[in-house]
Amino acid sequence: MKKGSLLTDYRFYIVMLAFVISILSMKYSYNEGLLGIVIIILVLYLYEIKINRNRELSKYIEKRNKEIDIATHYAIGNMPTPLIMIDNNDEIVWYNYKSSEMFKNKEMINESIYEIIPEIDLKDINISKENIPIQVTHKSRTYDVLYNMANISESSDNKIKYMIMLYFIDRTEYIDLQCKYVGERVDIGFIYIDNYEELMSDTDEIYKSSVLAEIDKRLNKLAKRVNGFIKKTDRNKYLIVFENRYFNILENDKFEILDEIRHIDLGNKIPVTLSIGIGIGGKVLSDTYEYARGAMDIALGRGGDQAVVKDVDELSFYGGKIKTLEKRTKVKARVISYALKQLINQSEVVLIMGHRIGDMDSFGASIGIYRAVKNKKKRCYIVLNDVNLSIKNIYEEFKKEQPDYLEDIVTYDQIKNMSYKSSICIVVDTHMPEHTEVPAILNKVDKVAVIDHHRRGASFIEDPILTYVEPYASSTSELVTELLYYIEENIYMTKFDADALLAGIAVDTKNFAVNTGVRTFEAASFLRKKGADTLKVRQLFKNDIDTFILKGEIIKNINIFKEGIAISKLEKDTDGGILVAAQVADELLNIQGIVASFVLAKNGDKVHISGRSTDDINVQFIMEKVGGGGHMTVAGAKIENATIQQAEEKLKKAIIEYLEEGEK
């Protein structure tokens, strides 16, 4: 029975019941019975009015819903933004008129979205994730694709079903405007002839003007290529300005100007090398100028003959293909030694810190600075948390010969609660804060000074009051020896001080075989005069039988990855494994045909890589690709949270990238 007929029957029974009750009531009271009949009729009338109004309202709502459905369907279908609806099989189930226009009236129903738009990637769409636009470029137009995801699964069906509505927002004009804005921003660069003094002193007078004129000619040609201008600001310095849209010309040819200038041969006896620092991305010109200055500082700190580009906080490196020539002046050493002496005199406590997993060079340099401070009668501590195999021999010798030093060699736990008022930390043999023995100390002391011989990397200790980074030096111990020579006339040193510094020089020069210049031998001669014993220093490098066995295991695992490039590894985690790996990397270069060697060593959840090479391959560039650094022929890296196999794959990828870039 229909709902309407049920309601009618129901009212009929109520009327009949009310009428019977009213007749019975009239038997006793005529007026009351009559009143009851009137009330019942009134109630029924009002109820009927309500029913009719509800019926009319339902009809009105139904009519409006139909109108809204028609209007919504029309509006969505003719919306000025392309809309496409897909199912959970990525097939198109509906699209609007604008989508049809976008795809040239192509029939798309039941087609895969990837067939229609191969460039789109929907794998990351998830109903629980934030609706982040997907950028798609299609037929030279760029769209931000927004989406809504609706779960249409039925309760009786265990399979999840959904529909996704894709909204294509055309961003082409905005992106074109953005590219135009970025392209018109001004880039600023500094160009230095970084070996100008040596070039002029070694070139005959009759050729000097020709060489300089050729440099000017090629740099002016470079400025024309990038539609900029160049101005000579000093005898060996230039300022270049150009729009950012032309930067890719320099980037694509990897700053070929470095090679062009180096190949100038007009009577000069040494190649001309440039250092280039480019600043880009500054909000205002003053920011870009500062970026360029910072880039130039890094280029010079890395040894010159290269370009460094600083884009806000991002650094890119190009060049650095030849071995750096010794070109430090003793004037700078004198100036730095005077400044360091003043800083020591002004401080109440001096902390000396090398890098983690210290070696002979960092330990020897620390001892040398310690001697300078103790001669000034200042409180001084060498921060050393652990004595590893690299410095075990010299540390044991140190305990025998200088027991009075022991109380001043401390761990961080011993000094972390002391007062750091009027303090300075002198960091030696590293400039990267994360590589120091205790990075937390850098934030506690009043001042920081840095003395290092490694090529400067992207990471650098923040705002040091004194920086002495000379990549031309063989070792930090060599730099410290020179500073001691100038810091105090006829400086007092113990025999052990001289031995420690000479050992530091010996380890980084492979007993004066590599990275050795005139200044290196002068420093060694000074130390010999102070009592350094070369035979005793040699004894410090002796290994035990277990180390020789370990070396044999590593050499047995050697693999020639590319022509002339050897890779080996020490898979078991052993004490001294890192030192042994470095020693084997050195020794592998003695094999005929090997121009570069890399040895990996496991240390806890880290893998250390030691890289060595002849002048043919720049291992520093390769190590920088995996987060390390160093020198052209001696470099290293540490890879966190990796297996030795994962680290090896990462290393191989870096080698391939380096070779493809033509950095040989």
Order of alpha helices (4+ residues) and beta strands (2+ residues): alpha-alpha-beta-beta-alpha-alpha-beta-beta-beta-alpha-beta-alpha-alpha-beta-beta-alpha-alpha-beta-alpha-beta-beta-alpha-beta-alpha-beta-alpha-beta-alpha-beta-beta-beta-alpha-alpha-alpha-alpha-alpha-beta-beta-alpha-beta-beta-alpha-beta-beta-alpha
